[in-house]
């Protein structure tokens, strides 16, 4: 296993070195975002592409982000040097990622998470290629996971303050890309009493809504322009909402087109729901149900789940991250660089796997796509989605009720 991981590390390092030396005409998203910030500072509407310098792409983020991103874009340093800056931010992401049920992570665990973060699903490669600000949402995702998944101590459990902060940061992250809102529901799997979990979800929803409300109240005209740009109502320019994305929704649209019913939105939505349930949500629910078992006595299934999660904190935190992974994959709009965040979720989950299962996940998520990219095949679209789905199935828990709370013992059993 050690030799295999070392070989993968050399392979991923080679890929990162190649990406860092790519043609400087790449990094278009960084230029677009900073051009929008500059246009806003100059008093122009940044949601009209004609007001953005040297680009045909539109600015996709809420108006409130224009002032938030201004320090990042000041002086043109980010646009000129975004690659080393993103590399440093990626390293910080790795260092921030928590272990599950551990007070400290060993150097081996950190190295393994780094291997997955930089090589998994080619998400980081797409961030470097596009210069997308998903590196910032990845950093905040790592911070939120570090706060939410603090080791559970004996006695009264974890303090509420770090988890409140983690929920707030997670809600803020999701507000960058509104389609990932369902990810917040994964907080219900935390090993906490139901009232506390619902409170954490409420805090996350509040911070999710805060940038939207701030944009609506402080920047009403820009908010209207943002809506017009997102929904393609500004003629003659690029619209993020009209892009083709490698998502389960697009698969359902393709299937509906094949049978000649692509114009039926109801059918497309129904197929989308069926595919998401069949490929992602049902396997997760069945795995969790097998672990929890049937409720004893008169306890409701939901109460039995709440009690089981509190009694098995290490596995509960693992299921929480796995649920985030699952709900992220179900999003109706999933860009290639968004797989960097999927890789961060998977990096948390992979550390405690048995050797054979770890080797399988690393082969599928890191070795195959990295070899393809090094050989000149720039994997994207449904290739990334497919390998992410296969890894999700491999990461599903395989225990049953009555077993130890330790994930490693669950796997050995």
Secondary structure, DSSP 8 states (H G I E B T S, - for coil): -HHHHHHHHHHHHHHHHHHHTS-TT--HHHHHHHHHHHHHHTT--TTSGGGSTT-S----S-THHHHHSHHHHGGGHHHHSHHHHHHHHHHHHHHH---SS-SS--HHHHHHHHHHHHHGGGHHHHHHHHT-THHHHHHHHHHHHHHHT----SSS-S-HHHHHHHHHHHHHHHHHSGGGGGGGGGGGGSSS-HHHHHHHHHHHHHHHHHHHHHHHHH-HHHHHHHHHHHTT-STTS--GGG----SHHHHHHHHHHHTT-TT-HHHHHHHHHHHHIIIIIHHHHHHHHHHH-S--TT--HHHHHHHHHHH-HHHHHHHHHHHHHHHHHT-S---GGGHHHHHHHHHHHHTTS-HHHHHHHHIIIIIIHHHHHHTT----THHHHHHHHHHHHHHS----TTS-S-HHHHHH-
